[in-house]
Amino acid sequence: MSTTLDAPAQRITPLHAQLIDTIGRQVVSGELPPGTVLRIDQLDERHG
């Protein structure tokens, strides 16, 4: 008999970690050049 305890745990990545990962990829790809000023209102609009 299977129970929910037998199911593998789902990992939920916190929003701030997702945002850091996304920004990191944008910097590495050149989409966000080094020195780019990141404003909270723009981050919220873009990644909400």
Beta strands, then each sheet from edge to edge (+ up, - down):
end
